[in-house]
Amino acid sequence: MVRVITQETYDDVVKENIEEFDMSPEEAVKEAVAQFEAQGVDLSNIIKDLALSSDDNHLVSITVEKLKELCSKNGVDSQIIHELDVLKAECNKDIAHRVRAGKEGAYNTLIDLLEIKLKAYKQEHNAHNQNIVVKILSSLRALMEMQPDVLDERGVNIIKSVLEGIEDESILLSTLQWTSVCCVKHEMNRQMLFNKNITDNLKKLLERKENKRILSELLQVIRRFTLDDDIRVEFGKAHEHARDLGVNLLEILTKLLKENTQPPIVSELMLTMSTLLVRHELCAQAYEDVLYTILADNYDNVVVVLQASKLITALAGNDDVKRQLVKSGIVPIIVSLLKRHSNNATAASLILKCISALSLRETEHGKLFLENGVAEIIVECLTVHEDNASVQKNGCWAIRNMVARHKEHNPKFHELGIEAVLNKSYAKYAKDFGFDIKSALRDLDCDVKFDEQWTGKGVQINK
């Protein structure tokens, strides 16, 4: 687990460096940061500037105090908007300013304001009320960027009520952006929102599908529910969230994919679908022939190719879908895409992973790839991207899965000099994935020696 400290502990160490060791403030801060980082302490939420931490007259403190006063006295909206703009600008500077605003009570103040102004908006749907609600939501988003811990039950209830009962697109968009920020690196926030049955609200918004910006933000929120990025939580619910979202949303997402075959939405749809394909039956549900049209229409678009590769790899998790993909003619398309984008390391890596998935436990699939001339392109990718670990590893997997049950194609790889290429890769990446490289060499009938992983100690066993 990552170690954390309080702001007060950090401040005390900096002050001690100044008072006890006669350091300048800059030296004291530098020394304190080095000391804590050497101990493995996470300082991401610590205000490192001592002046910002202790100065009661800082603009952040003054602005939050003004907002509290305006909220309690039902202040003029123009003044509230001005202070919201100032607070947002300060929060956008860095995490230290956001932490300071949070410590001053900015979150509760903004939530109080939001509840008041949402009530006013529901009573009278005019541009003025809409504008101030959006301003508050934007300020909340700025405050909580990389600082999602402040979200509480009131905030979750507001998100739920807005998604459920408000039609205005600008308010919906701002609420989705705020929701997205709340879900990054915070498992409990994701679970709180998920427990409010937010999936139903997301589905209804997807079905509206008239606003591309809202659709894009919706897709990002869906993906963020599937994250497993909170290092403070030993076991999260990323898989459960992905499964439930897949069951409820894949049908509408596949329909949207048919209707949106051009970037940028097509890339986001494919990326979102690939994150939800965590179950065998979901892969079968998500398979669509429209994939071939998308790849044909966006042959030169590397972003679309990247996301299509991820989606095909995910779909190949179902053996029946994998066979259907190959039967429908995906192999020559994949080979052609690898050749077209072989100079792009990321694209080459993902397409090689896709080839590996489609060839796994399928002798005929590997044979088909090899007959379509994939061997030359794979060797070229491994040679060109010799410094890219992902390309090397995925290339080894692809080779293994193609030749393991189809040895008659080994001579072709040998003609292309694959043994020297893989030996060179092993010299560089032996510690990272040396076993995978040796396995590829073994299946290519190369001379390779495996290390014995487990050996006895020669201890006599008494009967």
LUMNUKE-281061 format. One record per residue (C-alpha): x, y, z; residue number from 1. Coordinates in Angstrom, 2 decimals. Example, Ala and Ser with C-alpha at 12.3 -4.5 7.8 and 13.67 -1.06 7.14 Angstrom:
BEGIN
+---------+---------+---------+-----+
!       X !       Y !       Z ! num !
+---------+---------+---------+-----+
!   12.30 !   -4.50 !    7.80 !   1 !
!   13.67 !   -1.06 !    7.14 !   2 !
+---------+---------+---------+-----+
END
This chain:
BEGIN
+---------+---------+---------+-----+
!       X !       Y !       Z ! num !
+---------+---------+---------+-----+
!    0.00 !    0.00 !    0.00 !   1 !
!    1.13 !    3.56 !   -0.75 !   2 !
!    2.07 !    5.63 !    2.31 !   3 !
!    0.31 !    8.94 !    2.86 !   4 !
!    0.79 !   11.85 !    5.29 !   5 !
!   -1.29 !   14.82 !    6.38 !   6 !
!   -0.68 !   18.39 !    5.29 !   7 !
!    0.21 !   19.25 !    8.89 !   8 !
!    2.97 !   16.60 !    9.01 !   9 !
!    4.48 !   17.96 !    5.81 !  10 !
!    4.29 !   21.57 !    7.06 !  11 !
!    5.95 !   20.61 !   10.35 !  12 !
!    8.89 !   19.00 !    8.54 !  13 !
!    9.38 !   22.06 !    6.31 !  14 !
!    9.26 !   24.39 !    9.33 !  15 !
!   11.71 !   22.16 !   11.20 !  16 !
!   14.11 !   22.35 !    8.26 !  17 !
!   13.91 !   26.14 !    8.37 !  18 !
!   14.15 !   26.58 !   12.15 !  19 !
!   16.49 !   23.74 !   13.13 !  20 !
!   18.78 !   23.57 !   10.10 !  21 !
!   18.76 !   27.22 !    8.98 !  22 !
!   17.53 !   26.35 !    5.49 !  23 !
!   15.89 !   28.83 !    3.16 !  24 !
!   12.17 !   28.16 !    2.47 !  25 !
!   13.05 !   26.82 !   -0.99 !  26 !
!   15.73 !   24.50 !    0.39 !  27 !
!   13.43 !   23.35 !    3.19 !  28 !
!   10.67 !   22.41 !    0.74 !  29 !
!   13.12 !   20.63 !   -1.58 !  30 !
!   14.61 !   18.66 !    1.32 !  31 !
!   11.19 !   17.70 !    2.74 !  32 !
!    9.93 !   16.48 !   -0.64 !  33 !
!   13.10 !   14.42 !   -1.19 !  34 !
!   12.83 !   12.96 !    2.31 !  35 !
!    9.21 !   11.85 !    1.94 !  36 !
!    9.65 !   10.52 !   -1.58 !  37 !
!   12.62 !    8.43 !   -0.41 !  38 !
!   10.26 !    6.87 !    2.16 !  39 !
!    7.69 !    6.04 !   -0.55 !  40 !
!    5.17 !    8.65 !    0.59 !  41 !
!    2.57 !    9.85 !   -1.93 !  42 !
!    2.69 !   13.67 !   -1.99 !  43 !
!    0.19 !   14.19 !   -4.82 !  44 !
!   -2.41 !   15.77 !   -2.51 !  45 !
!    0.05 !   17.80 !   -0.45 !  46 !
!    0.47 !   21.55 !   -0.88 !  47 !
!    4.22 !   21.81 !   -1.23 !  48 !
!    4.32 !   25.60 !   -1.21 !  49 !
!    4.33 !   26.51 !    2.50 !  50 !
!    3.01 !   30.01 !    1.79 !  51 !
!   -0.05 !   28.60 !    0.02 !  52 !
!   -0.66 !   26.21 !    2.89 !  53 !
!   -0.55 !   28.79 !    5.69 !  54 !
!   -1.51 !   32.16 !    4.18 !  55 !
!   -5.05 !   33.01 !    5.31 !  56 !
!   -5.14 !   35.92 !    2.88 !  57 !
!   -4.55 !   33.80 !   -0.17 !  58 !
!   -6.97 !   34.41 !   -3.04 !  59 !
!   -8.35 !   30.87 !   -2.74 !  60 !
!   -9.35 !   31.46 !    0.90 !  61 !
!  -10.81 !   34.88 !    0.16 !  62 !
!  -12.86 !   33.58 !   -2.78 !  63 !
!  -14.29 !   30.61 !   -0.87 !  64 !
!  -15.19 !   32.91 !    2.03 !  65 !
!  -16.99 !   35.30 !   -0.34 !  66 !
!  -18.93 !   32.42 !   -1.89 !  67 !
!  -19.98 !   31.23 !    1.56 !  68 !
!  -21.25 !   34.69 !    2.40 !  69 !
!  -23.09 !   35.09 !   -0.91 !  70 !
!  -24.68 !   31.66 !   -0.47 !  71 !
!  -25.87 !   32.34 !    3.09 !  72 !
!  -27.23 !   35.80 !    2.25 !  73 !
!  -28.74 !   34.84 !   -1.12 !  74 !
!  -26.33 !   37.17 !   -2.91 !  75 !
!  -26.59 !   38.70 !   -6.35 !  76 !
!  -26.04 !   36.15 !   -9.12 !  77 !
!  -23.57 !   38.35 !  -10.99 !  78 !
!  -21.32 !   38.43 !   -7.91 !  79 !
!  -21.65 !   34.67 !   -7.47 !  80 !
!  -20.68 !   34.10 !  -11.11 !  81 !
!  -17.64 !   36.37 !  -10.70 !  82 !
!  -16.41 !   34.48 !   -7.63 !  83 !
!  -17.07 !   31.14 !   -9.32 !  84 !
!  -14.88 !   32.22 !  -12.24 !  85 !
!  -12.10 !   33.24 !   -9.84 !  86 !
!  -12.31 !   29.95 !   -7.92 !  87 !
!  -12.28 !   27.91 !  -11.13 !  88 !
!   -9.23 !   29.80 !  -12.41 !  89 !
!   -7.39 !   29.19 !   -9.12 !  90 !
!   -8.30 !   25.49 !   -9.06 !  91 !
!   -7.10 !   25.07 !  -12.63 !  92 !
!   -3.60 !   26.21 !  -11.64 !  93 !
!   -2.51 !   23.02 !   -9.87 !  94 !
!   -3.43 !   20.38 !   -7.31 !  95 !
!   -2.11 !   22.50 !   -4.46 !  96 !
!   -4.69 !   25.21 !   -5.13 !  97 !
!   -7.46 !   22.60 !   -5.36 !  98 !
!   -6.42 !   21.00 !   -2.07 !  99 !
!   -6.36 !   24.43 !   -0.43 ! 100 !
!   -9.85 !   25.21 !   -1.76 ! 101 !
!  -11.08 !   21.86 !   -0.48 ! 102 !
!   -9.69 !   22.51 !    2.99 ! 103 !
!  -11.44 !   25.87 !    3.06 ! 104 !
!  -14.82 !   24.17 !    2.48 ! 105 !
!  -15.27 !   24.97 !   -1.20 ! 106 !
!  -17.01 !   21.67 !   -1.94 ! 107 !
!  -19.83 !   22.09 !    0.59 ! 108 !
!  -20.28 !   25.72 !   -0.45 ! 109 !
!  -20.58 !   24.78 !   -4.12 ! 110 !
!  -23.01 !   21.96 !   -3.32 ! 111 !
!  -25.14 !   24.37 !   -1.27 ! 112 !
!  -25.18 !   26.81 !   -4.17 ! 113 !
!  -25.96 !   24.05 !   -6.66 ! 114 !
!  -28.95 !   22.81 !   -4.67 ! 115 !
!  -30.33 !   26.38 !   -4.50 ! 116 !
!  -29.79 !   27.18 !   -8.17 ! 117 !
!  -31.05 !   23.80 !   -9.43 ! 118 !
!  -34.25 !   24.41 !   -7.50 ! 119 !
!  -34.55 !   27.83 !   -9.14 ! 120 !
!  -33.89 !   26.32 !  -12.57 ! 121 !
!  -36.58 !   23.67 !  -12.09 ! 122 !
!  -39.05 !   26.40 !  -11.17 ! 123 !
!  -38.12 !   28.58 !  -14.13 ! 124 !
!  -36.22 !   27.18 !  -17.13 ! 125 !
!  -34.50 !   30.32 !  -18.35 ! 126 !
!  -31.03 !   31.02 !  -19.77 ! 127 !
!  -29.88 !   32.88 !  -16.64 ! 128 !
!  -30.65 !   30.00 !  -14.25 ! 129 !
!  -29.17 !   27.54 !  -16.71 ! 130 !
!  -25.95 !   29.56 !  -16.98 ! 131 !
!  -25.31 !   29.77 !  -13.24 ! 132 !
!  -25.99 !   26.03 !  -12.76 ! 133 !
!  -23.43 !   25.25 !  -15.49 ! 134 !
!  -20.95 !   27.65 !  -13.84 ! 135 !
!  -21.28 !   25.87 !  -10.49 ! 136 !
!  -20.87 !   22.45 !  -12.12 ! 137 !
!  -17.76 !   23.66 !  -13.97 ! 138 !
!  -16.29 !   24.94 !  -10.70 ! 139 !
!  -16.98 !   21.60 !   -9.02 ! 140 !
!  -15.25 !   19.81 !  -11.84 ! 141 !
!  -12.21 !   22.06 !  -11.55 ! 142 !
!  -12.13 !   21.64 !   -7.75 ! 143 !
!  -12.32 !   17.85 !   -7.91 ! 144 !
!   -9.84 !   17.20 !  -10.72 ! 145 !
!   -7.48 !   14.59 !   -9.20 ! 146 !
!   -9.18 !   15.33 !   -5.86 ! 147 !
!  -12.34 !   13.17 !   -5.95 ! 148 !
!  -12.32 !   12.30 !   -2.24 ! 149 !
!  -14.59 !   15.23 !   -1.37 ! 150 !
!  -17.65 !   13.73 !   -3.11 ! 151 !
!  -20.35 !   12.80 !   -0.62 ! 152 !
!  -23.91 !   11.49 !   -0.60 ! 153 !
!  -25.34 !   14.92 !   -1.40 ! 154 !
!  -23.20 !   15.18 !   -4.52 ! 155 !
!  -24.17 !   11.68 !   -5.65 ! 156 !
!  -27.86 !   12.48 !   -5.18 ! 157 !
!  -27.51 !   15.67 !   -7.24 ! 158 !
!  -25.83 !   13.76 !  -10.09 ! 159 !
!  -28.63 !   11.19 !  -10.02 ! 160 !
!  -31.40 !   13.82 !   -9.96 ! 161 !
!  -29.89 !   15.82 !  -12.84 ! 162 !
!  -29.43 !   12.77 !  -15.07 ! 163 !
!  -32.94 !   11.65 !  -14.21 ! 164 !
!  -34.95 !   14.86 !  -14.39 ! 165 !
!  -33.22 !   17.56 !  -16.47 ! 166 !
!  -33.37 !   17.80 !  -20.26 ! 167 !
!  -31.09 !   20.80 !  -20.84 ! 168 !
!  -28.07 !   19.62 !  -22.81 ! 169 !
!  -25.53 !   22.05 !  -21.36 ! 170 !
!  -26.44 !   21.08 !  -17.78 ! 171 !
!  -26.37 !   17.38 !  -18.69 ! 172 !
!  -22.98 !   17.77 !  -20.36 ! 173 !
!  -21.49 !   19.58 !  -17.35 ! 174 !
!  -22.94 !   16.98 !  -14.97 ! 175 !
!  -21.46 !   14.12 !  -16.99 ! 176 !
!  -18.07 !   15.86 !  -17.02 ! 177 !
!  -18.25 !   16.27 !  -13.24 ! 178 !
!  -19.27 !   12.60 !  -12.87 ! 179 !
!  -16.32 !   11.54 !  -14.99 ! 180 !
!  -13.89 !   13.45 !  -12.76 ! 181 !
!  -15.44 !   11.88 !   -9.64 ! 182 !
!  -14.77 !    8.37 !  -10.99 ! 183 !
!  -11.03 !    8.70 !  -11.63 ! 184 !
!   -8.86 !    6.93 !   -9.02 ! 185 !
!  -11.74 !    6.59 !   -6.57 ! 186 !
!  -13.39 !    3.19 !   -6.21 ! 187 !
!  -15.84 !    4.26 !   -3.50 ! 188 !
!  -17.21 !    7.07 !   -5.66 ! 189 !
!  -17.79 !    4.65 !   -8.51 ! 190 !
!  -19.57 !    2.25 !   -6.20 ! 191 !
!  -21.72 !    5.00 !   -4.64 ! 192 !
!  -22.84 !    6.16 !   -8.07 ! 193 !
!  -23.36 !    2.61 !   -9.34 ! 194 !
!  -25.47 !    1.77 !   -6.31 ! 195 !
!  -27.83 !    4.60 !   -7.31 ! 196 !
!  -28.69 !    2.55 !  -10.43 ! 197 !
!  -27.06 !    5.15 !  -12.65 ! 198 !
!  -26.91 !    2.55 !  -15.46 ! 199 !
!  -30.59 !    3.19 !  -16.26 ! 200 !
!  -29.93 !    6.92 !  -16.63 ! 201 !
!  -26.95 !    6.31 !  -18.88 ! 202 !
!  -29.01 !    3.99 !  -21.07 ! 203 !
!  -31.82 !    6.52 !  -21.48 ! 204 !
!  -29.33 !    9.23 !  -22.43 ! 205 !
!  -27.68 !    6.90 !  -24.96 ! 206 !
!  -31.06 !    6.27 !  -26.55 ! 207 !
!  -31.51 !   10.02 !  -27.10 ! 208 !
!  -28.27 !   10.12 !  -29.15 ! 209 !
!  -28.94 !   13.48 !  -30.78 ! 210 !
!  -25.98 !   15.35 !  -29.27 ! 211 !
!  -22.51 !   14.05 !  -30.19 ! 212 !
!  -20.80 !   15.90 !  -27.32 ! 213 !
!  -23.15 !   14.33 !  -24.78 ! 214 !
!  -22.69 !   10.93 !  -26.43 ! 215 !
!  -18.90 !   11.29 !  -26.23 ! 216 !
!  -19.04 !   12.25 !  -22.54 ! 217 !
!  -21.48 !    9.42 !  -21.80 ! 218 !
!  -19.07 !    6.91 !  -23.31 ! 219 !
!  -16.24 !    8.25 !  -21.19 ! 220 !
!  -18.32 !    7.96 !  -18.00 ! 221 !
!  -19.18 !    4.35 !  -18.91 ! 222 !
!  -15.50 !    3.52 !  -19.41 ! 223 !
!  -14.51 !    5.14 !  -16.13 ! 224 !
!  -16.88 !    2.91 !  -14.21 ! 225 !
!  -14.75 !   -0.01 !  -15.40 ! 226 !
!  -11.46 !    1.42 !  -14.10 ! 227 !
!   -9.40 !   -0.35 !  -11.46 ! 228 !
!   -7.04 !    2.51 !  -10.64 ! 229 !
!   -7.56 !    3.21 !   -6.93 ! 230 !
!   -4.40 !    1.96 !   -5.23 ! 231 !
!   -6.02 !    2.39 !   -1.81 ! 232 !
!   -8.53 !   -0.39 !   -2.48 ! 233 !
!   -7.34 !   -3.99 !   -2.50 ! 234 !
!  -10.33 !   -5.38 !   -4.39 ! 235 !
!  -12.50 !   -3.17 !   -6.56 ! 236 !
!  -15.63 !   -3.90 !   -8.60 ! 237 !
!  -14.35 !   -3.05 !  -12.06 ! 238 !
!  -15.32 !   -6.46 !  -13.45 ! 239 !
!  -18.80 !   -6.36 !  -11.91 ! 240 !
!  -19.38 !   -2.85 !  -13.25 ! 241 !
!  -18.21 !   -3.84 !  -16.73 ! 242 !
!  -20.43 !   -6.94 !  -16.70 ! 243 !
!  -23.56 !   -5.06 !  -15.59 ! 244 !
!  -22.94 !   -2.20 !  -18.01 ! 245 !
!  -22.37 !   -4.72 !  -20.79 ! 246 !
!  -25.61 !   -6.57 !  -20.08 ! 247 !
!  -27.60 !   -3.33 !  -20.05 ! 248 !
!  -25.86 !   -1.20 !  -22.67 ! 249 !
!  -24.25 !   -3.39 !  -25.35 ! 250 !
!  -27.43 !   -3.65 !  -27.40 ! 251 !
!  -27.80 !    0.12 !  -27.72 ! 252 !
!  -24.03 !    0.54 !  -28.23 ! 253 !
!  -24.03 !   -1.90 !  -31.17 ! 254 !
!  -26.92 !    0.02 !  -32.73 ! 255 !
!  -25.01 !    3.26 !  -32.28 ! 256 !
!  -21.95 !    1.68 !  -33.90 ! 257 !
!  -24.02 !    0.92 !  -37.01 ! 258 !
!  -25.16 !    4.54 !  -37.14 ! 259 !
!  -21.76 !    6.12 !  -36.41 ! 260 !
!  -19.04 !    4.62 !  -38.62 ! 261 !
!  -16.90 !    7.76 !  -38.86 ! 262 !
!  -14.46 !    9.30 !  -36.35 ! 263 !
!  -14.31 !   10.48 !  -33.71 ! 264 !
!  -17.45 !    8.82 !  -32.31 ! 265 !
!  -16.76 !    5.44 !  -33.93 ! 266 !
!  -13.44 !    5.17 !  -32.07 ! 267 !
!  -15.05 !    5.97 !  -28.73 ! 268 !
!  -17.85 !    3.49 !  -29.32 ! 269 !
!  -15.43 !    0.67 !  -30.15 ! 270 !
!  -13.20 !    1.50 !  -27.17 ! 271 !
!  -16.22 !    1.54 !  -24.84 ! 272 !
!  -17.54 !   -1.75 !  -26.18 ! 273 !
!  -14.15 !   -3.44 !  -25.81 ! 274 !
!  -13.99 !   -2.45 !  -22.12 ! 275 !
!  -17.37 !   -4.08 !  -21.48 ! 276 !
!  -16.64 !   -7.45 !  -23.13 ! 277 !
!  -15.66 !   -9.28 !  -19.97 ! 278 !
!  -17.96 !  -12.28 !  -20.39 ! 279 !
!  -18.28 !  -15.00 !  -23.02 ! 280 !
!  -21.92 !  -14.24 !  -23.78 ! 281 !
!  -21.28 !  -10.51 !  -24.09 ! 282 !
!  -18.79 !  -11.11 !  -26.91 ! 283 !
!  -21.47 !  -13.02 !  -28.83 ! 284 !
!  -23.97 !  -10.22 !  -28.23 ! 285 !
!  -21.62 !   -7.51 !  -29.47 ! 286 !
!  -20.46 !   -9.10 !  -32.74 ! 287 !
!  -21.49 !   -7.04 !  -35.77 ! 288 !
!  -20.54 !   -7.22 !  -39.45 ! 289 !
!  -20.32 !   -3.41 !  -39.46 ! 290 !
!  -16.71 !   -3.80 !  -38.27 ! 291 !
!  -15.61 !   -4.61 !  -41.81 ! 292 !
!  -17.26 !   -1.47 !  -43.16 ! 293 !
!  -15.61 !    0.63 !  -40.46 ! 294 !
!  -12.16 !   -0.75 !  -41.25 ! 295 !
!  -12.67 !   -0.32 !  -44.99 ! 296 !
!  -13.86 !    3.28 !  -44.60 ! 297 !
!  -11.09 !    4.22 !  -42.15 ! 298 !
!   -8.18 !    2.21 !  -43.54 ! 299 !
!   -5.67 !    5.07 !  -43.13 ! 300 !
!   -7.01 !    6.38 !  -39.80 ! 301 !
!   -4.68 !    4.98 !  -37.16 ! 302 !
!   -6.92 !    6.02 !  -34.24 ! 303 !
!   -9.85 !    4.03 !  -35.62 ! 304 !
!   -7.57 !    1.08 !  -36.41 ! 305 !
!   -6.27 !    1.08 !  -32.82 ! 306 !
!   -9.75 !    0.89 !  -31.31 ! 307 !
!  -10.97 !   -1.62 !  -33.89 ! 308 !
!   -8.01 !   -3.86 !  -33.01 ! 309 !
!   -8.92 !   -3.68 !  -29.33 ! 310 !
!  -12.55 !   -4.54 !  -30.09 ! 311 !
!  -11.66 !   -7.49 !  -32.34 ! 312 !
!   -9.24 !   -8.80 !  -29.69 ! 313 !
!  -11.98 !   -8.58 !  -27.06 ! 314 !
!  -14.54 !  -10.28 !  -29.34 ! 315 !
!  -12.07 !  -13.10 !  -30.01 ! 316 !
!  -12.40 !  -14.07 !  -26.35 ! 317 !
!  -15.42 !  -16.06 !  -27.51 ! 318 !
!  -14.28 !  -18.98 !  -29.68 ! 319 !
!  -17.51 !  -19.03 !  -31.72 ! 320 !
!  -17.23 !  -15.30 !  -32.43 ! 321 !
!  -13.55 !  -15.76 !  -33.29 ! 322 !
!  -14.46 !  -18.37 !  -35.91 ! 323 !
!  -17.22 !  -16.17 !  -37.26 ! 324 !
!  -14.80 !  -13.25 !  -37.62 ! 325 !
!  -12.33 !  -15.37 !  -39.58 ! 326 !
!  -15.08 !  -16.99 !  -41.66 ! 327 !
!  -16.36 !  -13.52 !  -42.61 ! 328 !
!  -12.98 !  -12.51 !  -44.02 ! 329 !
!  -11.25 !  -10.55 !  -41.25 ! 330 !
!   -7.81 !  -12.17 !  -41.79 ! 331 !
!   -6.74 !  -10.44 !  -45.04 ! 332 !
!   -8.04 !   -7.14 !  -43.63 ! 333 !
!   -5.94 !   -7.52 !  -40.47 ! 334 !
!   -2.84 !   -8.43 !  -42.49 ! 335 !
!   -3.37 !   -5.44 !  -44.76 ! 336 !
!   -3.78 !   -3.12 !  -41.77 ! 337 !
!   -0.59 !   -4.43 !  -40.16 ! 338 !
!    1.29 !   -3.76 !  -43.39 ! 339 !
!   -0.21 !   -0.27 !  -43.71 ! 340 !
!    0.54 !    0.77 !  -40.13 ! 341 !
!    3.70 !   -1.27 !  -39.46 ! 342 !
!    5.74 !    1.89 !  -38.83 ! 343 !
!    3.46 !    2.92 !  -35.95 ! 344 !
!    4.59 !    1.04 !  -32.82 ! 345 !
!    1.27 !    1.32 !  -30.99 ! 346 !
!   -0.75 !    0.19 !  -33.99 ! 347 !
!    1.66 !   -2.65 !  -34.75 ! 348 !
!    1.51 !   -3.84 !  -31.13 ! 349 !
!   -2.29 !   -3.90 !  -30.99 ! 350 !
!   -2.71 !   -5.54 !  -34.39 ! 351 !
!   -0.17 !   -8.23 !  -33.44 ! 352 !
!   -2.13 !   -8.82 !  -30.25 ! 353 !
!   -5.27 !   -9.12 !  -32.37 ! 354 !
!   -3.55 !  -11.72 !  -34.60 ! 355 !
!   -2.46 !  -13.61 !  -31.50 ! 356 !
!   -6.04 !  -13.69 !  -30.16 ! 357 !
!   -7.54 !  -14.80 !  -33.48 ! 358 !
!   -4.92 !  -17.58 !  -33.86 ! 359 !
!   -5.11 !  -18.94 !  -30.31 ! 360 !
!   -6.02 !  -22.66 !  -30.34 ! 361 !
!   -7.13 !  -22.39 !  -33.98 ! 362 !
!   -4.78 !  -24.19 !  -36.41 ! 363 !
!   -6.66 !  -23.12 !  -39.54 ! 364 !
!   -6.66 !  -19.47 !  -38.50 ! 365 !
!   -2.88 !  -19.45 !  -38.11 ! 366 !
!   -2.52 !  -21.16 !  -41.47 ! 367 !
!   -4.76 !  -18.54 !  -43.09 ! 368 !
!   -2.73 !  -15.66 !  -41.63 ! 369 !
!    0.50 !  -17.20 !  -42.89 ! 370 !
!   -0.96 !  -17.84 !  -46.35 ! 371 !
!   -1.88 !  -14.14 !  -46.51 ! 372 !
!    1.77 !  -13.15 !  -46.06 ! 373 !
!    1.75 !  -12.10 !  -42.42 ! 374 !
!    5.17 !  -13.66 !  -41.66 ! 375 !
!    7.13 !  -11.04 !  -43.62 ! 376 !
!    5.24 !   -8.18 !  -41.96 ! 377 !
!    5.68 !   -9.59 !  -38.45 ! 378 !
!    9.44 !   -9.94 !  -38.93 ! 379 !
!    9.54 !   -6.41 !  -40.31 ! 380 !
!    7.63 !   -5.07 !  -37.27 ! 381 !
!    9.93 !   -6.87 !  -34.83 ! 382 !
!   12.97 !   -5.50 !  -36.67 ! 383 !
!   11.74 !   -1.91 !  -36.99 ! 384 !
!   10.45 !   -1.72 !  -33.42 ! 385 !
!   13.23 !   -3.59 !  -31.66 ! 386 !
!   13.14 !   -1.07 !  -28.79 ! 387 !
!    9.40 !   -1.42 !  -28.18 ! 388 !
!    8.69 !   -4.11 !  -25.59 ! 389 !
!    4.99 !   -4.33 !  -26.42 ! 390 !
!    5.62 !   -4.98 !  -30.10 ! 391 !
!    8.24 !   -7.63 !  -29.27 ! 392 !
!    6.02 !   -9.44 !  -26.77 ! 393 !
!    2.86 !   -9.40 !  -28.90 ! 394 !
!    4.89 !  -10.45 !  -31.92 ! 395 !
!    6.19 !  -13.48 !  -30.02 ! 396 !
!    2.66 !  -14.43 !  -28.98 ! 397 !
!    1.41 !  -14.12 !  -32.55 ! 398 !
!    4.21 !  -16.32 !  -33.89 ! 399 !
!    3.67 !  -18.95 !  -31.18 ! 400 !
!   -0.07 !  -19.20 !  -31.76 ! 401 !
!    0.34 !  -19.48 !  -35.54 ! 402 !
!    3.10 !  -22.09 !  -35.71 ! 403 !
!    2.55 !  -24.15 !  -32.55 ! 404 !
!    0.16 !  -26.47 !  -34.42 ! 405 !
!    1.34 !  -25.70 !  -37.95 ! 406 !
!    5.06 !  -26.45 !  -38.13 ! 407 !
!    5.24 !  -26.54 !  -41.93 ! 408 !
!    5.40 !  -22.75 !  -41.96 ! 409 !
!    8.53 !  -22.66 !  -39.79 ! 410 !
!   10.90 !  -22.67 !  -42.80 ! 411 !
!    9.30 !  -19.46 !  -44.05 ! 412 !
!   10.08 !  -17.67 !  -40.77 ! 413 !
!   13.62 !  -19.05 !  -40.81 ! 414 !
!   14.17 !  -17.74 !  -44.34 ! 415 !
!   13.24 !  -14.30 !  -43.01 ! 416 !
!   15.84 !  -14.51 !  -40.24 ! 417 !
!   13.41 !  -14.77 !  -37.33 ! 418 !
!   15.85 !  -16.65 !  -35.07 ! 419 !
!   18.37 !  -13.80 !  -35.07 ! 420 !
!   15.59 !  -11.26 !  -34.51 ! 421 !
!   14.19 !  -13.15 !  -31.52 ! 422 !
!   17.64 !  -13.80 !  -30.03 ! 423 !
!   18.32 !  -10.07 !  -30.23 ! 424 !
!   15.00 !   -9.42 !  -28.52 ! 425 !
!   15.86 !  -11.96 !  -25.81 ! 426 !
!   19.15 !  -10.20 !  -25.10 ! 427 !
!   17.20 !   -7.02 !  -24.40 ! 428 !
!   14.03 !   -8.29 !  -22.74 ! 429 !
!   15.04 !  -11.55 !  -21.06 ! 430 !
!   14.08 !  -10.29 !  -17.60 ! 431 !
!   10.70 !   -8.93 !  -18.73 ! 432 !
!    9.28 !  -11.69 !  -20.92 ! 433 !
!   12.15 !  -13.99 !  -21.76 ! 434 !
!    9.95 !  -17.07 !  -21.39 ! 435 !
!    7.63 !  -15.84 !  -24.18 ! 436 !
!   10.55 !  -15.27 !  -26.52 ! 437 !
!   12.02 !  -18.69 !  -25.76 ! 438 !
!    8.62 !  -20.30 !  -26.30 ! 439 !
!    8.39 !  -18.70 !  -29.74 ! 440 !
!   11.89 !  -19.97 !  -30.54 ! 441 !
!   10.95 !  -23.45 !  -29.31 ! 442 !
!    7.82 !  -23.60 !  -31.49 ! 443 !
!    9.91 !  -22.46 !  -34.44 ! 444 !
!   12.16 !  -25.50 !  -33.80 ! 445 !
!   15.12 !  -23.31 !  -32.93 ! 446 !
!   17.88 !  -24.40 !  -30.57 ! 447 !
!   16.76 !  -23.05 !  -27.21 ! 448 !
!   17.47 !  -24.01 !  -23.63 ! 449 !
!   14.89 !  -23.43 !  -20.92 ! 450 !
!   15.96 !  -22.78 !  -17.35 ! 451 !
!   14.62 !  -25.16 !  -14.76 ! 452 !
!   12.32 !  -23.03 !  -12.64 ! 453 !
!   11.94 !  -25.27 !   -9.61 ! 454 !
!   14.63 !  -27.60 !   -8.33 ! 455 !
!   14.88 !  -29.71 !   -5.22 ! 456 !
!   17.44 !  -28.99 !   -2.53 ! 457 !
!   18.63 !  -32.58 !   -2.21 ! 458 !
!   17.21 !  -33.02 !    1.26 ! 459 !
!   16.89 !  -36.65 !    2.34 ! 460 !
!   13.31 !  -37.62 !    3.13 ! 461 !
!   13.06 !  -39.84 !    6.19 ! 462 !
!   10.61 !  -42.69 !    5.91 ! 463 !
+---------+---------+---------+-----+
END
